[in-house]
Amino acid sequence: MRKIRVILYGVGAVGSLIAKFLQEKEGVEIVGAVDIAKNKVTKDLGEVLGIEKKLGFRISPDADKLLSKVKADIAIHTTSSYLEETYPQITSLIKHGVKVVSTCEELSYPYYTKPQLARKLDLLAKKHKVTVLGTGINPGFLMDTLVIALTAPCQKIEKIEAIRIMNAASRRLPFQKKIGAGLTVEDFRRRIESKQITGHVGLEQSTAMIADALAWKLDRIVAEPVEPVIAKKAVESNDIKVKAGQVAGLRQKAKGLIKNEAVITLDFQAYIGAEEEYDAITIKGVPNINQKIQPCIHGDLGTIAMVVNAIPKVMQAPHGLVTMKDLPVPSATLEDMRRYVLF
Ligand SMILES: NC(=O)c1ccc[n+]([C@@H]2O[C@H](COP(=O)([O-])OP(=O)(O)OC[C@H]3O[C@@H](n4cnc5c(N)ncnc54)[C@H](OP(=O)(O)O)[C@@H]3O)[C@@H](O)[C@H]2O)c1
């Protein structure tokens, strides 16, 4: 049986880690790669990944050109968080008959925030007989899919809370910069206003996915403003020193409201010096459920696994735009990838 053929669309931090992980896996091969970064285009993918062997093809800046030459089953798409930006990239994959697993946060559940784009993608994917999924660790698992799974043994539910607290010192430098670590409070607020810092993208999507799984008709979803977490004492990572009074990271909450009462609350915190790191889900209902994963799941490791483990699920899913709540129970793919797929 032939291997599953993968196109890498985006060879940044996450795309590169996924590509390296795929090198270790059996039954799957990368057959092409797309990226626009000047330091990557026209270089052999192996060279860009910093692995010893060349992979025999160069990174292309032109997805359409590559897709008309190379046959692929599925694309791993990791270029941007925003659906307006990724929409033309994803439609070009669909039109070439390539299935998609993307880390685009807004694609994880676009029916609430971008319903028209969601519908257009769904129709196009059905027309071209492919499946499109947005996933990752969060959104994609910790604050939505896992929450939904934990509601399964409940007879009644009054409210749900999920919290993720991460010590950003253990994450990549770009992530530490993305959350404003080391800035003054004024600078942080300026950068939030100018959208140089965006905070976590995905809380509204996760809230909407949970509500839809439970058929709860929310009156509205409120994503509260991104707030700085201010260091009470000096803290540091390998790369950034934060003085007391400076920004160590950020916190954002989103609430799903029915009659002004929060029935879903998601609370995301990432900052240098977090003493306790965890992912916790509390369901008030019958029965009550309290789940805590400690330390919290590593963002990069979790994302890479979520994306790769989604490959066989998407290979066999119904055509159209699907979300994590539409797929079978998520699980690891430890063996040859072909074992999980009926070609
Ligand atoms: N759902 C989740 O749990 C989750 C987890 C991790 C990451 N993510 C998201 O996944 C995305 C990728 O993350 P990352 O850390 O890998 O970002 P990154 O390092 O910035 O990588 C993105 C790569 O895509 C390239 N690119 C941008 N626009 C492109 C286009 N139109 N065509 C081809 N290539 C293009 C970029 O090139 P340039 O550098 O030249 O722009 C860059 O090389 C981000 O949006 C991130 O927020 C989601």
The ligand as an SDF file (V2000), in Angstrom:
LIG
                    3D

 48 52  0  0  0  0  0  0  0  0999 V2000
   -4.4120   25.8410   17.3220 N   0  0  0  0  0  0  0  0  0  0  0  0
   -3.2900   25.7710   18.0160 C   0  0  0  0  0  0  0  0  0  0  0  0
   -3.2430   25.1600   19.0870 O   0  0  0  0  0  0  0  0  0  0  0  0
   -2.0260   26.3960   17.4850 C   0  0  0  0  0  0  0  0  0  0  0  0
   -0.8200   26.0410   18.0920 C   0  0  0  0  0  0  0  0  0  0  0  0
    0.3720   26.5870   17.5710 C   0  0  0  0  0  0  0  0  0  0  0  0
    0.3200   27.4840   16.5120 C   0  0  0  0  0  0  0  0  0  0  0  0
   -0.8860   27.8310   15.9880 N   0  0  0  0  0  0  0  0  0  0  0  0
   -0.9460   28.7890   14.8760 C   0  0  0  0  0  0  0  0  0  0  0  0
   -0.3250   28.1970   13.7370 O   0  0  0  0  0  0  0  0  0  0  0  0
    0.2300   29.2290   12.9200 C   0  0  0  0  0  0  0  0  0  0  0  0
    1.6880   28.9150   12.6040 C   0  0  0  0  0  0  0  0  0  0  0  0
    2.4730   29.0670   13.7800 O   0  0  0  0  0  0  0  0  0  0  0  0
    4.0530   29.2750   13.6880 P   0  0  0  0  0  0  0  0  0  0  0  0
    4.5290   29.4900   15.0600 O   0  0  0  0  0  0  0  0  0  0  0  0
    4.6450   28.1650   12.8510 O   0  0  0  0  0  0  0  0  0  0  0  0
    4.1420   30.6370   12.8440 O   0  0  0  0  0  0  0  0  0  0  0  0
    5.3810   31.1370   11.9760 P   0  0  0  0  0  0  0  0  0  0  0  0
    6.6590   30.6830   12.6070 O   0  0  0  0  0  0  0  0  0  0  0  0
    5.1540   32.5840   11.7420 O   0  0  0  0  0  0  0  0  0  0  0  0
    5.2440   30.3240   10.5840 O   0  0  0  0  0  0  0  0  0  0  0  0
    4.3640   30.6480    9.5550 C   0  0  0  0  0  0  0  0  0  0  0  0
    5.1010   30.4010    8.2390 C   0  0  0  0  0  0  0  0  0  0  0  0
    4.1650   30.5180    7.1610 O   0  0  0  0  0  0  0  0  0  0  0  0
    4.7090   31.4170    6.2000 C   0  0  0  0  0  0  0  0  0  0  0  0
    3.6360   32.0690    5.4600 N   0  0  0  0  0  0  0  0  0  0  0  0
    2.8920   33.1410    5.8320 C   0  0  0  0  0  0  0  0  0  0  0  0
    2.0010   33.4370    4.8680 N   0  0  0  0  0  0  0  0  0  0  0  0
    2.1820   32.5330    3.8730 C   0  0  0  0  0  0  0  0  0  0  0  0
    1.5790   32.3250    2.6030 C   0  0  0  0  0  0  0  0  0  0  0  0
    0.6080   33.1200    2.1490 N   0  0  0  0  0  0  0  0  0  0  0  0
    2.0170   31.3020    1.8350 N   0  0  0  0  0  0  0  0  0  0  0  0
    3.0180   30.4950    2.2630 C   0  0  0  0  0  0  0  0  0  0  0  0
    3.6390   30.6560    3.4540 N   0  0  0  0  0  0  0  0  0  0  0  0
    3.2290   31.6550    4.2550 C   0  0  0  0  0  0  0  0  0  0  0  0
    5.5280   32.4040    7.0200 C   0  0  0  0  0  0  0  0  0  0  0  0
    6.4320   33.1300    6.2310 O   0  0  0  0  0  0  0  0  0  0  0  0
    6.8460   34.6200    6.7500 P   0  0  0  0  0  0  0  0  0  0  0  0
    7.6480   34.4120    7.9850 O   0  0  0  0  0  0  0  0  0  0  0  0
    7.6370   35.1860    5.6160 O   0  0  0  0  0  0  0  0  0  0  0  0
    5.5460   35.3480    6.9810 O   0  0  0  0  0  0  0  0  0  0  0  0
    6.2100   31.4450    8.0030 C   0  0  0  0  0  0  0  0  0  0  0  0
    7.3400   30.8480    7.4360 O   0  0  0  0  0  0  0  0  0  0  0  0
    0.0680   30.5330   13.7220 C   0  0  0  0  0  0  0  0  0  0  0  0
   -1.0370   31.2460   13.2630 O   0  0  0  0  0  0  0  0  0  0  0  0
   -0.1540   30.0510   15.1340 C   0  0  0  0  0  0  0  0  0  0  0  0
   -0.8620   30.9840   15.9300 O   0  0  0  0  0  0  0  0  0  0  0  0
   -2.0510   27.2890   16.4420 C   0  0  0  0  0  0  0  0  0  0  0  0
  1  2  1  0
  2  3  2  0
  2  4  1  0
  4  5  1  0
  4 48  2  0
  5  6  2  0
  6  7  1  0
  7  8  2  0
  8  9  1  0
  8 48  1  0
  9 10  1  0
  9 46  1  0
 10 11  1  0
 11 12  1  0
 11 44  1  0
 12 13  1  0
 13 14  1  0
 14 15  2  0
 14 16  1  0
 14 17  1  0
 17 18  1  0
 18 19  2  0
 18 20  1  0
 18 21  1  0
 21 22  1  0
 22 23  1  0
 23 24  1  0
 23 42  1  0
 24 25  1  0
 25 26  1  0
 25 36  1  0
 26 27  1  0
 26 35  1  0
 27 28  2  0
 28 29  1  0
 29 30  1  0
 29 35  2  0
 30 31  1  0
 30 32  2  0
 32 33  1  0
 33 34  2  0
 34 35  1  0
 36 37  1  0
 36 42  1  0
 37 38  1  0
 38 39  2  0
 38 40  1  0
 38 41  1  0
 42 43  1  0
 44 45  1  0
 44 46  1  0
 46 47  1  0
M  CHG  2   8   1  16  -1
M  END
$$$$
